[in-house]
């Protein structure tokens, strides 16, 4: 999926299609929710194909896994923050500090 930047009434929006932004607020919300739903359904299908039964794969899980994998590979938190689209380092610090090392060790076993 390719996302593009659009400026509408002086505001910057990022979407995979322009018509989603010009149709109105609720349409935008429904479109985004539909994309998340489709993505999570595809992740569930992938989990089933791979035989992953002990956890539910979702976009939330994939974002956390990616962030933790990057952190484990010494990628700076500033870079991880930009990748996740966080507006400040406080958010990413809370995000990454919320995991105890034992939780990280268990997550790595799944990979």
Jmol script that loads the backbone (N, CA, C; Angstrom):
load data "model"
ATOM      1  N   UNK A   1       0.849  -1.165   0.000  1.00  0.00           N
ATOM      2  CA  UNK A   1       0.000   0.000   0.000  1.00  0.00           C
ATOM      3  C   UNK A   1       0.900   1.234   0.000  1.00  0.00           C
ATOM      4  N   UNK A   2       0.625   2.161  -0.864  1.00  0.00           N
ATOM      5  CA  UNK A   2       1.405   3.390  -0.969  1.00  0.00           C
ATOM      6  C   UNK A   2       0.580   4.535  -0.405  1.00  0.00           C
ATOM      7  N   UNK A   3       1.162   5.264   0.517  1.00  0.00           N
ATOM      8  CA  UNK A   3       0.492   6.417   1.103  1.00  0.00           C
ATOM      9  C   UNK A   3       1.064   7.683   0.483  1.00  0.00           C
ATOM     10  N   UNK A   4       0.206   8.661   0.279  1.00  0.00           N
ATOM     11  CA  UNK A   4       0.631   9.937  -0.286  1.00  0.00           C
ATOM     12  C   UNK A   4       0.187  11.060   0.636  1.00  0.00           C
ATOM     13  N   UNK A   5       0.861  12.201   0.505  1.00  0.00           N
ATOM     14  CA  UNK A   5       0.497  13.379   1.284  1.00  0.00           C
ATOM     15  C   UNK A   5      -0.462  14.235   0.463  1.00  0.00           C
ATOM     16  N   UNK A   6      -1.533  14.725   1.115  1.00  0.00           N
ATOM     17  CA  UNK A   6      -2.490  15.604   0.468  1.00  0.00           C
ATOM     18  C   UNK A   6      -2.707  16.815   1.365  1.00  0.00           C
ATOM     19  N   UNK A   7      -2.829  17.975   0.747  1.00  0.00           N
ATOM     20  CA  UNK A   7      -3.139  19.184   1.504  1.00  0.00           C
ATOM     21  C   UNK A   7      -4.561  19.578   1.134  1.00  0.00           C
ATOM     22  N   UNK A   8      -5.436  19.613   2.142  1.00  0.00           N
ATOM     23  CA  UNK A   8      -6.835  19.974   1.955  1.00  0.00           C
ATOM     24  C   UNK A   8      -7.134  21.103   2.925  1.00  0.00           C
ATOM     25  N   UNK A   9      -7.572  22.229   2.407  1.00  0.00           N
ATOM     26  CA  UNK A   9      -7.881  23.413   3.229  1.00  0.00           C
ATOM     27  C   UNK A   9      -6.705  23.777   4.130  1.00  0.00           C
ATOM     28  N   UNK A  10      -5.508  23.674   3.598  1.00  0.00           N
ATOM     29  CA  UNK A  10      -4.324  24.052   4.346  1.00  0.00           C
ATOM     30  C   UNK A  10      -3.840  23.032   5.354  1.00  0.00           C
ATOM     31  N   UNK A  11      -4.509  21.879   5.466  1.00  0.00           N
ATOM     32  CA  UNK A  11      -4.111  20.835   6.419  1.00  0.00           C
ATOM     33  C   UNK A  11      -3.506  19.667   5.665  1.00  0.00           C
ATOM     34  N   UNK A  12      -2.465  19.082   6.252  1.00  0.00           N
ATOM     35  CA  UNK A  12      -1.781  17.942   5.646  1.00  0.00           C
ATOM     36  C   UNK A  12      -2.452  16.650   6.085  1.00  0.00           C
ATOM     37  N   UNK A  13      -2.744  15.789   5.124  1.00  0.00           N
ATOM     38  CA  UNK A  13      -3.305  14.473   5.396  1.00  0.00           C
ATOM     39  C   UNK A  13      -2.457  13.439   4.664  1.00  0.00           C
ATOM     40  N   UNK A  14      -2.418  12.238   5.215  1.00  0.00           N
ATOM     41  CA  UNK A  14      -1.718  11.137   4.563  1.00  0.00           C
ATOM     42  C   UNK A  14      -2.745  10.033   4.351  1.00  0.00           C
ATOM     43  N   UNK A  15      -2.858   9.565   3.108  1.00  0.00           N
ATOM     44  CA  UNK A  15      -3.839   8.518   2.799  1.00  0.00           C
ATOM     45  C   UNK A  15      -3.373   7.759   1.572  1.00  0.00           C
ATOM     46  N   UNK A  16      -4.016   6.618   1.354  1.00  0.00           N
ATOM     47  CA  UNK A  16      -3.679   5.851   0.158  1.00  0.00           C
ATOM     48  C   UNK A  16      -4.583   6.225  -1.009  1.00  0.00           C
ATOM     49  N   UNK A  17      -5.534   7.112  -0.773  1.00  0.00           N
ATOM     50  CA  UNK A  17      -6.371   7.584  -1.872  1.00  0.00           C
ATOM     51  C   UNK A  17      -6.934   8.960  -1.521  1.00  0.00           C
ATOM     52  N   UNK A  18      -6.958   9.859  -2.495  1.00  0.00           N
ATOM     53  CA  UNK A  18      -7.390  11.226  -2.232  1.00  0.00           C
ATOM     54  C   UNK A  18      -8.877  11.321  -1.911  1.00  0.00           C
ATOM     55  N   UNK A  19      -9.711  10.552  -2.615  1.00  0.00           N
ATOM     56  CA  UNK A  19     -11.156  10.668  -2.416  1.00  0.00           C
ATOM     57  C   UNK A  19     -11.569  10.368  -0.985  1.00  0.00           C
ATOM     58  N   UNK A  20     -10.754   9.590  -0.261  1.00  0.00           N
ATOM     59  CA  UNK A  20     -11.075   9.269   1.129  1.00  0.00           C
ATOM     60  C   UNK A  20     -11.096  10.518   1.993  1.00  0.00           C
ATOM     61  N   UNK A  21     -10.240  11.493   1.665  1.00  0.00           N
ATOM     62  CA  UNK A  21     -10.139  12.697   2.486  1.00  0.00           C
ATOM     63  C   UNK A  21     -11.189  13.730   2.117  1.00  0.00           C
ATOM     64  N   UNK A  22     -11.584  13.779   0.884  1.00  0.00           N
ATOM     65  CA  UNK A  22     -12.508  14.834   0.478  1.00  0.00           C
ATOM     66  C   UNK A  22     -13.961  14.450   0.680  1.00  0.00           C
ATOM     67  N   UNK A  23     -14.260  13.213   1.048  1.00  0.00           N
ATOM     68  CA  UNK A  23     -15.642  12.794   1.209  1.00  0.00           C
ATOM     69  C   UNK A  23     -16.216  13.124   2.575  1.00  0.00           C
ATOM     70  N   UNK A  24     -15.416  13.454   3.546  1.00  0.00           N
ATOM     71  CA  UNK A  24     -15.945  13.829   4.852  1.00  0.00           C
ATOM     72  C   UNK A  24     -15.345  13.017   5.971  1.00  0.00           C
ATOM     73  N   UNK A  25     -15.481  13.538   7.186  1.00  0.00           N
ATOM     74  CA  UNK A  25     -14.854  12.958   8.365  1.00  0.00           C
ATOM     75  C   UNK A  25     -15.237  11.521   8.651  1.00  0.00           C
ATOM     76  N   UNK A  26     -16.526  11.201   8.621  1.00  0.00           N
ATOM     77  CA  UNK A  26     -16.950   9.852   8.963  1.00  0.00           C
ATOM     78  C   UNK A  26     -16.486   8.855   7.910  1.00  0.00           C
ATOM     79  N   UNK A  27     -16.478   9.258   6.656  1.00  0.00           N
ATOM     80  CA  UNK A  27     -15.986   8.382   5.599  1.00  0.00           C
ATOM     81  C   UNK A  27     -14.507   8.073   5.811  1.00  0.00           C
ATOM     82  N   UNK A  28     -13.754   9.077   6.214  1.00  0.00           N
ATOM     83  CA  UNK A  28     -12.334   8.871   6.486  1.00  0.00           C
ATOM     84  C   UNK A  28     -12.170   7.857   7.604  1.00  0.00           C
ATOM     85  N   UNK A  29     -12.909   8.053   8.678  1.00  0.00           N
ATOM     86  CA  UNK A  29     -12.828   7.146   9.817  1.00  0.00           C
ATOM     87  C   UNK A  29     -13.180   5.721   9.395  1.00  0.00           C
ATOM     88  N   UNK A  30     -14.278   5.563   8.681  1.00  0.00           N
ATOM     89  CA  UNK A  30     -14.710   4.232   8.241  1.00  0.00           C
ATOM     90  C   UNK A  30     -13.684   3.599   7.303  1.00  0.00           C
ATOM     91  N   UNK A  31     -13.085   4.411   6.447  1.00  0.00           N
ATOM     92  CA  UNK A  31     -12.076   3.901   5.526  1.00  0.00           C
ATOM     93  C   UNK A  31     -10.862   3.376   6.299  1.00  0.00           C
ATOM     94  N   UNK A  32     -10.399   4.145   7.247  1.00  0.00           N
ATOM     95  CA  UNK A  32      -9.232   3.733   8.038  1.00  0.00           C
ATOM     96  C   UNK A  32      -9.556   2.478   8.836  1.00  0.00           C
ATOM     97  N   UNK A  33     -10.720   2.441   9.470  1.00  0.00           N
ATOM     98  CA  UNK A  33     -11.114   1.252  10.237  1.00  0.00           C
ATOM     99  C   UNK A  33     -11.205   0.031   9.326  1.00  0.00           C
ATOM    100  N   UNK A  34     -11.709   0.208   8.123  1.00  0.00           N
ATOM    101  CA  UNK A  34     -11.808  -0.896   7.170  1.00  0.00           C
ATOM    102  C   UNK A  34     -10.425  -1.422   6.810  1.00  0.00           C
ATOM    103  N   UNK A  35      -9.471  -0.518   6.597  1.00  0.00           N
ATOM    104  CA  UNK A  35      -8.105  -0.933   6.263  1.00  0.00           C
ATOM    105  C   UNK A  35      -7.458  -1.675   7.428  1.00  0.00           C
ATOM    106  N   UNK A  36      -7.667  -1.175   8.656  1.00  0.00           N
ATOM    107  CA  UNK A  36      -7.129  -1.873   9.820  1.00  0.00           C
ATOM    108  C   UNK A  36      -7.757  -3.255   9.956  1.00  0.00           C
ATOM    109  N   UNK A  37      -9.058  -3.328   9.732  1.00  0.00           N
ATOM    110  CA  UNK A  37      -9.745  -4.615   9.809  1.00  0.00           C
ATOM    111  C   UNK A  37      -9.211  -5.600   8.796  1.00  0.00           C
ATOM    112  N   UNK A  38      -9.006  -5.130   7.570  1.00  0.00           N
ATOM    113  CA  UNK A  38      -8.476  -5.996   6.511  1.00  0.00           C
ATOM    114  C   UNK A  38      -7.053  -6.437   6.853  1.00  0.00           C
ATOM    115  N   UNK A  39      -6.250  -5.524   7.346  1.00  0.00           N
ATOM    116  CA  UNK A  39      -4.884  -5.842   7.735  1.00  0.00           C
ATOM    117  C   UNK A  39      -4.868  -6.883   8.850  1.00  0.00           C
ATOM    118  N   UNK A  40      -5.695  -6.694   9.871  1.00  0.00           N
ATOM    119  CA  UNK A  40      -5.746  -7.650  10.978  1.00  0.00           C
ATOM    120  C   UNK A  40      -6.265  -9.013  10.522  1.00  0.00           C
ATOM    121  N   UNK A  41      -7.193  -9.033   9.585  1.00  0.00           N
ATOM    122  CA  UNK A  41      -7.684 -10.299   9.038  1.00  0.00           C
ATOM    123  C   UNK A  41      -6.551 -11.015   8.294  1.00  0.00           C
ATOM    124  N   UNK A  42      -5.777 -10.275   7.517  1.00  0.00           N
ATOM    125  CA  UNK A  42      -4.639 -10.867   6.810  1.00  0.00           C
ATOM    126  C   UNK A  42      -3.603 -11.397   7.797  1.00  0.00           C
ATOM    127  N   UNK A  43      -3.376 -10.682   8.888  1.00  0.00           N
ATOM    128  CA  UNK A  43      -2.437 -11.163   9.910  1.00  0.00           C
ATOM    129  C   UNK A  43      -2.962 -12.439  10.573  1.00  0.00           C
ATOM    130  N   UNK A  44      -4.276 -12.514  10.807  1.00  0.00           N
ATOM    131  CA  UNK A  44      -4.865 -13.732  11.381  1.00  0.00           C
ATOM    132  C   UNK A  44      -4.691 -14.909  10.425  1.00  0.00           C
ATOM    133  N   UNK A  45      -4.886 -14.668   9.136  1.00  0.00           N
ATOM    134  CA  UNK A  45      -4.680 -15.724   8.136  1.00  0.00           C
ATOM    135  C   UNK A  45      -3.217 -16.168   8.101  1.00  0.00           C
ATOM    136  N   UNK A  46      -2.306 -15.210   8.210  1.00  0.00           N
ATOM    137  CA  UNK A  46      -0.882 -15.528   8.236  1.00  0.00           C
ATOM    138  C   UNK A  46      -0.552 -16.375   9.467  1.00  0.00           C
ATOM    139  N   UNK A  47      -1.091 -15.995  10.617  1.00  0.00           N
ATOM    140  CA  UNK A  47      -0.854 -16.768  11.843  1.00  0.00           C
ATOM    141  C   UNK A  47      -1.347 -18.199  11.682  1.00  0.00           C
ATOM    142  N   UNK A  48      -2.504 -18.355  11.084  1.00  0.00           N
ATOM    143  CA  UNK A  48      -3.055 -19.700  10.874  1.00  0.00           C
ATOM    144  C   UNK A  48      -2.156 -20.495   9.935  1.00  0.00           C
ATOM    145  N   UNK A  49      -1.704 -19.863   8.856  1.00  0.00           N
ATOM    146  CA  UNK A  49      -0.821 -20.526   7.898  1.00  0.00           C
ATOM    147  C   UNK A  49       0.477 -20.969   8.551  1.00  0.00           C
ATOM    148  N   UNK A  50       1.003 -20.119   9.445  1.00  0.00           N
ATOM    149  CA  UNK A  50       2.276 -20.418  10.110  1.00  0.00           C
ATOM    150  C   UNK A  50       2.111 -21.276  11.355  1.00  0.00           C
ATOM    151  N   UNK A  51       0.867 -21.569  11.711  1.00  0.00           N
ATOM    152  CA  UNK A  51       0.621 -22.401  12.888  1.00  0.00           C
ATOM    153  C   UNK A  51       0.819 -21.681  14.206  1.00  0.00           C
ATOM    154  N   UNK A  52       0.689 -20.377  14.201  1.00  0.00           N
ATOM    155  CA  UNK A  52       0.815 -19.593  15.439  1.00  0.00           C
ATOM    156  C   UNK A  52      -0.553 -19.583  16.115  1.00  0.00           C
ATOM    157  N   UNK A  53      -0.641 -20.306  17.233  1.00  0.00           N
ATOM    158  CA  UNK A  53      -1.926 -20.440  17.911  1.00  0.00           C
ATOM    159  C   UNK A  53      -1.920 -19.857  19.321  1.00  0.00           C
ATOM    160  N   UNK A  54      -0.740 -19.531  19.836  1.00  0.00           N
ATOM    161  CA  UNK A  54      -0.661 -19.068  21.219  1.00  0.00           C
ATOM    162  C   UNK A  54      -0.846 -17.564  21.374  1.00  0.00           C
ATOM    163  N   UNK A  55      -0.984 -16.837  20.261  1.00  0.00           N
ATOM    164  CA  UNK A  55      -1.234 -15.406  20.341  1.00  0.00           C
ATOM    165  C   UNK A  55      -2.009 -14.951  19.116  1.00  0.00           C
ATOM    166  N   UNK A  56      -2.721 -13.851  19.271  1.00  0.00           N
ATOM    167  CA  UNK A  56      -3.485 -13.282  18.171  1.00  0.00           C
ATOM    168  C   UNK A  56      -2.631 -12.201  17.514  1.00  0.00           C
ATOM    169  N   UNK A  57      -2.301 -12.384  16.235  1.00  0.00           N
ATOM    170  CA  UNK A  57      -1.521 -11.387  15.519  1.00  0.00           C
ATOM    171  C   UNK A  57      -2.427 -10.248  15.085  1.00  0.00           C
ATOM    172  N   UNK A  58      -2.025  -9.034  15.419  1.00  0.00           N
ATOM    173  CA  UNK A  58      -2.754  -7.825  15.034  1.00  0.00           C
ATOM    174  C   UNK A  58      -1.742  -6.762  14.637  1.00  0.00           C
ATOM    175  N   UNK A  59      -2.234  -5.649  14.111  1.00  0.00           N
ATOM    176  CA  UNK A  59      -1.343  -4.549  13.775  1.00  0.00           C
ATOM    177  C   UNK A  59      -0.641  -4.029  15.032  1.00  0.00           C
ATOM    178  N   UNK A  60      -1.332  -4.052  16.154  1.00  0.00           N
ATOM    179  CA  UNK A  60      -0.743  -3.632  17.433  1.00  0.00           C
ATOM    180  C   UNK A  60       0.440  -4.530  17.793  1.00  0.00           C
ATOM    181  N   UNK A  61       0.260  -5.831  17.678  1.00  0.00           N
ATOM    182  CA  UNK A  61       1.326  -6.786  17.983  1.00  0.00           C
ATOM    183  C   UNK A  61       2.485  -6.599  17.010  1.00  0.00           C
ATOM    184  N   UNK A  62       2.186  -6.402  15.738  1.00  0.00           N
ATOM    185  CA  UNK A  62       3.259  -6.256  14.758  1.00  0.00           C
ATOM    186  C   UNK A  62       4.059  -4.975  14.985  1.00  0.00           C
ATOM    187  N   UNK A  63       3.381  -3.875  15.369  1.00  0.00           N
ATOM    188  CA  UNK A  63       4.098  -2.622  15.668  1.00  0.00           C
ATOM    189  C   UNK A  63       5.024  -2.806  16.871  1.00  0.00           C
ATOM    190  N   UNK A  64       4.521  -3.451  17.915  1.00  0.00           N
ATOM    191  CA  UNK A  64       5.349  -3.692  19.102  1.00  0.00           C
ATOM    192  C   UNK A  64       6.517  -4.606  18.779  1.00  0.00           C
ATOM    193  N   UNK A  65       6.267  -5.652  18.018  1.00  0.00           N
ATOM    194  CA  UNK A  65       7.332  -6.589  17.652  1.00  0.00           C
ATOM    195  C   UNK A  65       8.414  -5.880  16.851  1.00  0.00           C
ATOM    196  N   UNK A  66       7.990  -5.071  15.888  1.00  0.00           N
ATOM    197  CA  UNK A  66       8.948  -4.330  15.087  1.00  0.00           C
ATOM    198  C   UNK A  66       9.758  -3.374  15.952  1.00  0.00           C
ATOM    199  N   UNK A  67       9.095  -2.640  16.825  1.00  0.00           N
ATOM    200  CA  UNK A  67       9.791  -1.677  17.684  1.00  0.00           C
ATOM    201  C   UNK A  67      10.789  -2.371  18.598  1.00  0.00           C
ATOM    202  N   UNK A  68      10.380  -3.480  19.176  1.00  0.00           N
ATOM    203  CA  UNK A  68      11.265  -4.202  20.085  1.00  0.00           C
ATOM    204  C   UNK A  68      12.431  -4.836  19.333  1.00  0.00           C
ATOM    205  N   UNK A  69      12.184  -5.354  18.128  1.00  0.00           N
ATOM    206  CA  UNK A  69      13.254  -5.938  17.326  1.00  0.00           C
ATOM    207  C   UNK A  69      14.274  -4.878  16.937  1.00  0.00           C
ATOM    208  N   UNK A  70      13.792  -3.704  16.554  1.00  0.00           N
ATOM    209  CA  UNK A  70      14.707  -2.612  16.234  1.00  0.00           C
ATOM    210  C   UNK A  70      15.519  -2.200  17.452  1.00  0.00           C
ATOM    211  N   UNK A  71      14.856  -2.098  18.591  1.00  0.00           N
ATOM    212  CA  UNK A  71      15.565  -1.720  19.821  1.00  0.00           C
ATOM    213  C   UNK A  71      16.620  -2.767  20.178  1.00  0.00           C
ATOM    214  N   UNK A  72      16.272  -4.046  20.045  1.00  0.00           N
ATOM    215  CA  UNK A  72      17.226  -5.125  20.347  1.00  0.00           C
ATOM    216  C   UNK A  72      18.437  -5.097  19.412  1.00  0.00           C
ATOM    217  N   UNK A  73      18.260  -4.484  18.233  1.00  0.00           N
ATOM    218  CA  UNK A  73      19.355  -4.366  17.272  1.00  0.00           C
ATOM    219  C   UNK A  73      20.011  -2.983  17.318  1.00  0.00           C
ATOM    220  N   UNK A  74      19.876  -2.323  18.463  1.00  0.00           N
ATOM    221  CA  UNK A  74      20.522  -1.042  18.745  1.00  0.00           C
ATOM    222  C   UNK A  74      20.163   0.089  17.777  1.00  0.00           C
ATOM    223  N   UNK A  75      18.954   0.039  17.208  1.00  0.00           N
ATOM    224  CA  UNK A  75      18.485   1.163  16.412  1.00  0.00           C
ATOM    225  C   UNK A  75      18.091   2.270  17.391  1.00  0.00           C
ATOM    226  N   UNK A  76      18.546   3.496  17.168  1.00  0.00           N
ATOM    227  CA  UNK A  76      18.234   4.576  18.108  1.00  0.00           C
ATOM    228  C   UNK A  76      16.724   4.802  18.255  1.00  0.00           C
ATOM    229  N   UNK A  77      16.335   5.152  19.467  1.00  0.00           N
ATOM    230  CA  UNK A  77      14.919   5.389  19.734  1.00  0.00           C
ATOM    231  C   UNK A  77      14.345   6.518  18.883  1.00  0.00           C
ATOM    232  N   UNK A  78      15.165   7.474  18.523  1.00  0.00           N
ATOM    233  CA  UNK A  78      14.698   8.566  17.662  1.00  0.00           C
ATOM    234  C   UNK A  78      14.230   8.020  16.314  1.00  0.00           C
ATOM    235  N   UNK A  79      14.957   7.048  15.779  1.00  0.00           N
ATOM    236  CA  UNK A  79      14.607   6.446  14.498  1.00  0.00           C
ATOM    237  C   UNK A  79      13.331   5.611  14.643  1.00  0.00           C
ATOM    238  N   UNK A  80      13.259   4.820  15.708  1.00  0.00           N
ATOM    239  CA  UNK A  80      12.065   4.003  15.950  1.00  0.00           C
ATOM    240  C   UNK A  80      10.846   4.905  16.096  1.00  0.00           C
ATOM    241  N   UNK A  81      11.009   6.007  16.796  1.00  0.00           N
ATOM    242  CA  UNK A  81       9.915   6.958  16.988  1.00  0.00           C
ATOM    243  C   UNK A  81       9.408   7.486  15.654  1.00  0.00           C
ATOM    244  N   UNK A  82      10.325   7.835  14.752  1.00  0.00           N
ATOM    245  CA  UNK A  82       9.928   8.331  13.434  1.00  0.00           C
ATOM    246  C   UNK A  82       9.213   7.252  12.625  1.00  0.00           C
ATOM    247  N   UNK A  83       9.719   6.031  12.692  1.00  0.00           N
ATOM    248  CA  UNK A  83       9.093   4.933  11.945  1.00  0.00           C
ATOM    249  C   UNK A  83       7.654   4.714  12.406  1.00  0.00           C
ATOM    250  N   UNK A  84       7.425   4.796  13.718  1.00  0.00           N
ATOM    251  CA  UNK A  84       6.080   4.579  14.264  1.00  0.00           C
ATOM    252  C   UNK A  84       5.183   5.804  14.131  1.00  0.00           C
ATOM    253  N   UNK A  85       5.761   6.935  13.737  1.00  0.00           N
ATOM    254  CA  UNK A  85       4.958   8.140  13.559  1.00  0.00           C
ATOM    255  C   UNK A  85       4.655   8.866  14.853  1.00  0.00           C
ATOM    256  N   UNK A  86       5.457   8.628  15.884  1.00  0.00           N
ATOM    257  CA  UNK A  86       5.251   9.332  17.150  1.00  0.00           C
ATOM    258  C   UNK A  86       5.772  10.754  17.035  1.00  0.00           C
ATOM    259  N   UNK A  87       5.086  11.676  17.688  1.00  0.00           N
ATOM    260  CA  UNK A  87       5.447  13.085  17.561  1.00  0.00           C
ATOM    261  C   UNK A  87       6.553  13.516  18.516  1.00  0.00           C
ATOM    262  N   UNK A  88       6.816  12.727  19.551  1.00  0.00           N
ATOM    263  CA  UNK A  88       7.888  13.096  20.473  1.00  0.00           C
ATOM    264  C   UNK A  88       8.517  11.853  21.086  1.00  0.00           C
ATOM    265  N   UNK A  89       9.682  12.032  21.681  1.00  0.00           N
ATOM    266  CA  UNK A  89      10.408  10.900  22.261  1.00  0.00           C
ATOM    267  C   UNK A  89       9.748  10.363  23.520  1.00  0.00           C
ATOM    268  N   UNK A  90       8.981  11.180  24.218  1.00  0.00           N
ATOM    269  CA  UNK A  90       8.308  10.705  25.434  1.00  0.00           C
ATOM    270  C   UNK A  90       7.387   9.539  25.102  1.00  0.00           C
ATOM    271  N   UNK A  91       6.727   9.604  23.967  1.00  0.00           N
ATOM    272  CA  UNK A  91       5.809   8.531  23.564  1.00  0.00           C
ATOM    273  C   UNK A  91       6.569   7.235  23.334  1.00  0.00           C
ATOM    274  N   UNK A  92       7.660   7.299  22.573  1.00  0.00           N
ATOM    275  CA  UNK A  92       8.411   6.075  22.286  1.00  0.00           C
ATOM    276  C   UNK A  92       9.083   5.543  23.534  1.00  0.00           C
ATOM    277  N   UNK A  93       9.530   6.423  24.428  1.00  0.00           N
ATOM    278  CA  UNK A  93      10.141   5.965  25.673  1.00  0.00           C
ATOM    279  C   UNK A  93       9.130   5.201  26.512  1.00  0.00           C
ATOM    280  N   UNK A  94       7.920   5.714  26.605  1.00  0.00           N
ATOM    281  CA  UNK A  94       6.863   5.006  27.331  1.00  0.00           C
ATOM    282  C   UNK A  94       6.555   3.681  26.659  1.00  0.00           C
ATOM    283  N   UNK A  95       6.481   3.705  25.351  1.00  0.00           N
ATOM    284  CA  UNK A  95       6.161   2.537  24.533  1.00  0.00           C
ATOM    285  C   UNK A  95       7.177   1.419  24.751  1.00  0.00           C
ATOM    286  N   UNK A  96       8.467   1.753  24.660  1.00  0.00           N
ATOM    287  CA  UNK A  96       9.507   0.740  24.766  1.00  0.00           C
ATOM    288  C   UNK A  96       9.832   0.371  26.207  1.00  0.00           C
ATOM    289  N   UNK A  97       9.692   1.300  27.126  1.00  0.00           N
ATOM    290  CA  UNK A  97       9.992   1.014  28.523  1.00  0.00           C
ATOM    291  C   UNK A  97       8.895   0.197  29.203  1.00  0.00           C
ATOM    292  N   UNK A  98       7.753   0.050  28.540  1.00  0.00           N
ATOM    293  CA  UNK A  98       6.634  -0.656  29.157  1.00  0.00           C
ATOM    294  C   UNK A  98       6.847  -2.168  29.227  1.00  0.00           C
ATOM    295  N   UNK A  99       7.864  -2.668  28.548  1.00  0.00           N
ATOM    296  CA  UNK A  99       8.124  -4.098  28.536  1.00  0.00           C
ATOM    297  C   UNK A  99       9.245  -4.458  29.489  1.00  0.00           C
ATOM    298  N   UNK A 100       9.002  -5.413  30.337  1.00  0.00           N
ATOM    299  CA  UNK A 100      10.065  -5.953  31.185  1.00  0.00           C
ATOM    300  C   UNK A 100      10.930  -6.865  30.327  1.00  0.00           C
ATOM    301  N   UNK A 101      12.167  -7.095  30.726  1.00  0.00           N
ATOM    302  CA  UNK A 101      13.054  -7.923  29.906  1.00  0.00           C
ATOM    303  C   UNK A 101      12.524  -9.345  29.767  1.00  0.00           C
ATOM    304  N   UNK A 102      11.820  -9.855  30.762  1.00  0.00           N
ATOM    305  CA  UNK A 102      11.272 -11.198  30.643  1.00  0.00           C
ATOM    306  C   UNK A 102      10.197 -11.266  29.565  1.00  0.00           C
ATOM    307  N   UNK A 103       9.419 -10.205  29.418  1.00  0.00           N
ATOM    308  CA  UNK A 103       8.403 -10.155  28.373  1.00  0.00           C
ATOM    309  C   UNK A 103       9.082 -10.120  27.010  1.00  0.00           C
ATOM    310  N   UNK A 104      10.141  -9.368  26.914  1.00  0.00           N
ATOM    311  CA  UNK A 104      10.886  -9.288  25.652  1.00  0.00           C
ATOM    312  C   UNK A 104      11.468 -10.650  25.301  1.00  0.00           C
ATOM    313  N   UNK A 105      12.035 -11.318  26.296  1.00  0.00           N
ATOM    314  CA  UNK A 105      12.610 -12.642  26.060  1.00  0.00           C
ATOM    315  C   UNK A 105      11.561 -13.616  25.567  1.00  0.00           C
ATOM    316  N   UNK A 106      10.352 -13.577  26.105  1.00  0.00           N
ATOM    317  CA  UNK A 106       9.277 -14.460  25.670  1.00  0.00           C
ATOM    318  C   UNK A 106       8.849 -14.128  24.245  1.00  0.00           C
ATOM    319  N   UNK A 107       8.796 -12.823  23.937  1.00  0.00           N
ATOM    320  CA  UNK A 107       8.388 -12.402  22.585  1.00  0.00           C
ATOM    321  C   UNK A 107       9.417 -12.868  21.563  1.00  0.00           C
ATOM    322  N   UNK A 108      10.684 -12.782  21.884  1.00  0.00           N
ATOM    323  CA  UNK A 108      11.736 -13.198  20.955  1.00  0.00           C
ATOM    324  C   UNK A 108      11.640 -14.686  20.657  1.00  0.00           C
ATOM    325  N   UNK A 109      11.231 -15.482  21.646  1.00  0.00           N
ATOM    326  CA  UNK A 109      11.079 -16.929  21.433  1.00  0.00           C
ATOM    327  C   UNK A 109      10.045 -17.211  20.345  1.00  0.00           C
ATOM    328  N   UNK A 110       9.009 -16.364  20.269  1.00  0.00           N
ATOM    329  CA  UNK A 110       7.970 -16.551  19.278  1.00  0.00           C
ATOM    330  C   UNK A 110       8.525 -16.302  17.877  1.00  0.00           C
ATOM    331  N   UNK A 111       9.453 -15.338  17.778  1.00  0.00           N
ATOM    332  CA  UNK A 111      10.036 -15.027  16.468  1.00  0.00           C
ATOM    333  C   UNK A 111      10.899 -16.157  16.004  1.00  0.00           C
TER     334      UNK A 111
END
end "model"
wireframe off; spacefill off
backbone 0.3
color backbone group
